[in-house]
Amino acid sequence: MKTFFLETKELILSQGIIAVLAIIQIRIVAKAFGPELYGTIGVYLGLIAICFRVLNSRNSDLILINFKNTKKNFLKTSILFEFFLGLLSSVLIIVLLLISKNFDLLNLYNLPSYLVFYIFSRIFLNVIEVFKGIYTHQGDMKTYSSLEAFSNILRFSLVVSFVIYESSLESFFTALSIHALIVGILVLYLLSKNNEQILDSMGIVEYFQLSKKSFYQIRSDQAVGLIPAHLDIVVIGYFANFYAAGIYRIAKKLVDPINYLIVAFSPWMLNKISNDSNFKFSSLVKRIILPASITLFTLYFIFGNLLINLIVGEDFADSFYPMLILLVGYISYFLTFWTRHYLFLNDLIIKHTYGRLINLSVFIILTAVLANTFSYNGIALALTLGTITQKMYELFTYLRHKNSKSKL
């Protein structure tokens, strides 16, 4: 346990800072906008996140795989590749928003310039995946966590400053746009400093040939997982209203600190599995993850209402029950988050994709049954049961693969 905390202290510290800032930001932004406008922000961000992350999420894994398969310098090419994917994502979301406008969906009557500005500035954040892949490969958790902390402190400062100055959607999205541009430029600078001067550089065609098999596998895996993760708020905005989306979004934001723990441990876990094929997951779960999960659930259950009232006020009191429902799903994911990394590094990422397909199927079926009647509580239950089903499948796959290896 001592070794674990020594090796992850920078990651835990950076994610701890991020979690605290996120809670403070929720308090300021949610109180300034109220449930309806806060829900509107969530719907827009959900749509944009899906379009970007379906092409970009976890491309850091692609970088790690490419390091295993070549000795050539592919840094510049991978950056160019991410910019190209970001441009495709921008075009996709603009098209979706124009369709929503023309068909009067989600109460979108125009396409404001500040939203377009944010969409195209978001392209710069794609380069972070290259940064994550390279620094995870090098095991440089200090620089990795420092950038994460700086990025979130900057976003917090900009969003809070702009919203306090003027509580409007334009102020909020302008702050996010400035953050994306600054962080993107900083990442490009750090990557250029990190670049080793290897004469044998890789061209874009060769890079695509090297990456395409793993890229398609990762993209398939991410696409099916992103839909329930980001579309839930959009679905509530469609089936119910922006007020319900705001209530649900607060519930989800308040359990997000658990996700920050997963993000903190993930680079460390990838590094450990890469260097130790016999890593003891059971010891990690019993000694660290399980006690932490029990503690978290107890604290949320006892102090959940107080937490909501303290952070966002009585206007969001209805967030308590969807928060508890989502909490069960988040904790189940936390207990078994390492299964995804194990499958990925043992060339079983397709099994993770199958798990996410199961998750997606459960989410869609239960959403169709529960959304109209139970609104945000129904969506929360659909998301939680989908997550639990996925992680049970992944755990079963891990155990079966481990047993088959031990017999060899």
FIKE-822620 format. One line per 10 residues: number of its first residue (from 1); their letters; for each residue x, y, z of C-alpha. Coordinates in steps of 0.2 Angstrom, whole numbers. Example, Ala and Ser with C-alpha at 12.3 -4.5 7.8 and 13.67 -1.06 7.14 Angstrom:
1) as) 62/-22/39 | 68/-5/36 $
***
This chain:
1) mktffletke) 0/0/0 | 14/12/4 | 22/9/-13 | 6/12/-21 | 3/29/-13 | 22/34/-17 | 20/29/-35 | 3/38/-37 | 4/53/-26 | 6/65/-40 $
11) lilsqgiiav) -8/58/-49 | -19/57/-34 | -15/75/-29 | -18/82/-47 | -35/73/-48 | -39/79/-30 | -36/97/-35 | -47/94/-50 | -61/87/-40 | -61/101/-27 $
21) laiiqiriva) -61/114/-41 | -75/105/-50 | -86/105/-35 | -83/124/-32 | -86/127/-51 | -102/117/-50 | -108/128/-35 | -104/144/-44 | -111/140/-61 | -126/130/-56 $
31) kafgpelygt) -132/144/-44 | -129/157/-57 | -139/148/-71 | -152/138/-62 | -158/121/-67 | -164/125/-84 | -149/134/-91 | -137/122/-82 | -146/108/-91 | -145/118/-108 $
41) igvylgliai) -126/118/-105 | -126/100/-102 | -135/96/-118 | -124/106/-129 | -108/99/-120 | -115/81/-122 | -118/83/-141 | -101/91/-143 | -92/78/-132 | -99/63/-142 $
51) cfrvlnsrns) -94/70/-159 | -76/74/-153 | -73/59/-142 | -80/46/-154 | -65/50/-165 | -52/55/-152 | -55/47/-135 | -42/35/-129 | -30/39/-144 | -17/39/-131 $
61) dlilinfknt) -19/20/-131 | -15/21/-150 | 1/30/-146 | 6/16/-133 | 3/2/-146 | 13/12/-159 | 28/13/-148 | 28/-6/-147 | 27/-8/-165 | 40/4/-172 $
71) kknflktsil) 56/13/-168 | 53/28/-180 | 48/45/-174 | 30/48/-177 | 27/63/-165 | 23/76/-179 | 13/64/-189 | 2/59/-174 | -1/77/-170 | -6/81/-188 $
81) fefflgllss) -18/65/-187 | -26/72/-171 | -29/89/-179 | -37/81/-194 | -49/70/-183 | -53/86/-173 | -58/95/-189 | -69/80/-194 | -77/81/-177 | -81/99/-179 $
91) vliivlllis) -89/97/-195 | -100/83/-188 | -106/93/-173 | -110/108/-184 | -120/97/-196 | -130/89/-181 | -133/107/-173 | -140/113/-190 | -151/98/-191 | -157/101/-174 $
101) knfdllnlyn) -160/120/-178 | -170/116/-195 | -181/102/-187 | -183/112/-170 | -175/99/-159 | -169/102/-142 | -176/120/-142 | -162/126/-153 | -168/140/-164 | -151/147/-170 $
111) lpsylvfyif) -132/142/-170 | -124/156/-160 | -106/161/-165 | -99/158/-147 | -104/139/-149 | -96/138/-166 | -80/146/-159 | -80/134/-145 | -82/119/-157 | -67/124/-167 $
121) sriflnviev) -56/129/-153 | -60/111/-146 | -49/104/-160 | -33/110/-150 | -38/98/-135 | -36/83/-147 | -17/84/-145 | -18/80/-127 | -21/62/-132 | -3/62/-140 $
131) fkgiythqgd) 4/70/-124 | -4/57/-113 | 2/42/-124 | 20/48/-124 | 21/53/-106 | 13/37/-100 | 25/27/-111 | 39/36/-102 | 32/34/-85 | 33/53/-82 $
141) mktyssleaf) 18/54/-70 | 24/70/-63 | 23/80/-79 | 7/71/-84 | -1/76/-68 | 6/93/-68 | -2/97/-85 | -19/89/-79 | -19/100/-64 | -14/116/-73 $
151) snilrfslvv) -27/113/-87 | -41/111/-74 | -35/126/-63 | -35/137/-79 | -52/131/-84 | -59/134/-67 | -52/151/-66 | -58/156/-83 | -76/149/-81 | -78/156/-64 $
161) sfviyessle) -72/173/-69 | -82/174/-85 | -98/168/-76 | -96/180/-62 | -94/194/-74 | -109/189/-84 | -120/174/-81 | -124/169/-99 | -121/155/-111 | -109/166/-121 $
171) sfftalsiha) -98/169/-106 | -97/151/-101 | -93/144/-119 | -80/159/-122 | -71/154/-106 | -70/136/-112 | -64/141/-129 | -50/151/-122 | -45/137/-111 | -44/125/-126 $
181) livgilvlyl) -33/136/-136 | -21/139/-121 | -19/121/-116 | -18/115/-134 | -3/127/-137 | 5/122/-121 | 4/104/-125 | 11/107/-142 | 26/116/-134 | 29/102/-122 $
191) lsknneqild) 28/89/-136 | 41/99/-146 | 53/99/-131 | 51/81/-129 | 54/76/-147 | 69/66/-149 | 79/71/-165 | 77/54/-174 | 82/56/-193 | 70/42/-198 $
201) smgiveyfql) 53/51/-196 | 37/43/-201 | 25/50/-215 | 7/52/-213 | 3/37/-225 | 15/26/-216 | 8/31/-199 | -10/27/-205 | -4/10/-211 | 4/7/-194 $
211) skksfyqirs) -11/13/-184 | -26/8/-194 | -30/-9/-186 | -28/-3/-168 | -36/13/-172 | -52/5/-179 | -52/-7/-164 | -51/8/-151 | -63/18/-161 | -76/4/-161 $
221) dqavglipah) -73/1/-142 | -75/20/-138 | -90/23/-149 | -102/11/-141 | -96/17/-124 | -98/35/-127 | -116/35/-131 | -123/31/-114 | -109/41/-105 | -113/57/-114 $
231) ldivvigyfa) -130/55/-123 | -140/52/-106 | -141/71/-103 | -146/74/-121 | -160/60/-120 | -167/69/-104 | -167/85/-113 | -177/77/-127 | -189/66/-117 | -192/78/-103 $
241) nfyaagiyri) -185/96/-103 | -169/106/-99 | -174/108/-81 | -174/89/-79 | -157/88/-88 | -151/101/-75 | -156/91/-60 | -148/75/-68 | -132/84/-73 | -130/90/-55 $
251) akklvdpiny) -132/72/-49 | -119/66/-61 | -107/80/-57 | -108/76/-39 | -102/58/-41 | -89/62/-54 | -75/63/-41 | -75/44/-42 | -71/45/-60 | -57/57/-55 $
261) livafspwml) -50/42/-45 | -51/31/-60 | -42/44/-71 | -28/46/-58 | -25/27/-56 | -26/23/-75 | -9/29/-81 | -1/20/-66 | -11/4/-69 | -6/4/-88 $
271) nkisndsnfk) 12/6/-83 | 11/-8/-71 | 3/-20/-82 | 15/-16/-96 | 30/-21/-85 | 22/-35/-74 | 11/-48/-83 | 8/-56/-66 | 2/-40/-57 | -10/-45/-42 $
281) fsslvkriil) -26/-36/-45 | -35/-45/-31 | -23/-37/-18 | -26/-20/-25 | -45/-22/-24 | -45/-29/-7 | -33/-18/1 | -37/-1/-8 | -51/0/-20 | -64/-10/-9 $
291) pasitlftly) -62/0/7 | -62/16/-3 | -78/11/-12 | -87/7/5 | -81/23/13 | -87/33/-3 | -104/25/-3 | -107/28/16 | -102/46/15 | -114/49/0 $
301) fifgnllinl) -128/40/7 | -127/49/24 | -122/67/18 | -129/67/1 | -144/79/4 | -132/90/14 | -119/90/0 | -132/95/-13 | -139/109/-2 | -122/115/3 $
311) ivgedfadsf) -115/115/-15 | -130/120/-26 | -145/124/-15 | -163/118/-13 | -167/121/-31 | -157/105/-35 | -164/95/-20 | -172/82/-32 | -154/77/-38 | -152/66/-22 $
321) ypmlillvgy) -160/50/-29 | -153/50/-46 | -136/54/-38 | -138/38/-27 | -143/27/-42 | -128/34/-52 | -117/31/-37 | -120/12/-38 | -114/12/-56 | -99/23/-53 $
331) isyfltfwtr) -93/12/-39 | -95/-4/-48 | -84/3/-62 | -71/9/-49 | -70/-8/-42 | -66/-16/-59 | -59/-1/-69 | -43/-11/-71 | -51/-25/-82 | -51/-13/-97 $
341) hylflndlii) -32/-10/-95 | -29/-29/-93 | -39/-33/-109 | -31/-19/-119 | -13/-24/-115 | -17/-43/-118 | -24/-40/-136 | -42/-42/-130 | -49/-25/-133 | -63/-33/-143 $
351) khtygrlinl) -69/-41/-127 | -70/-23/-120 | -80/-18/-135 | -92/-32/-133 | -94/-27/-115 | -98/-9/-120 | -111/-16/-133 | -119/-25/-119 | -119/-9/-109 | -126/1/-124 $
361) svfiiltavl) -140/-12/-127 | -146/-12/-109 | -145/7/-108 | -156/9/-124 | -169/-4/-119 | -171/2/-102 | -171/21/-107 | -185/17/-119 | -195/9/-105 | -191/20/-91 $
371) antfsyngia) -187/38/-98 | -205/44/-101 | -211/38/-84 | -197/41/-72 | -187/55/-81 | -170/57/-74 | -172/43/-61 | -176/31/-76 | -160/37/-86 | -149/35/-70 $
381) laltlgtitq) -155/17/-68 | -153/13/-86 | -135/20/-85 | -131/11/-69 | -138/-6/-74 | -129/-5/-91 | -112/-1/-82 | -114/-16/-70 | -118/-28/-84 | -103/-22/-94 $
391) kmyelftylr) -91/-24/-79 | -98/-41/-74 | -94/-47/-92 | -77/-39/-92 | -73/-47/-75 | -79/-64/-81 | -68/-62/-97 | -53/-58/-87 | -55/-73/-75 | -57/-85/-90 $
401) hknskskl) -42/-78/-99 | -31/-79/-83 | -36/-97/-80 | -32/-102/-98 | -15/-94/-96 | -11/-103/-80 | -15/-120/-88 | -2/-117/-101 $
***
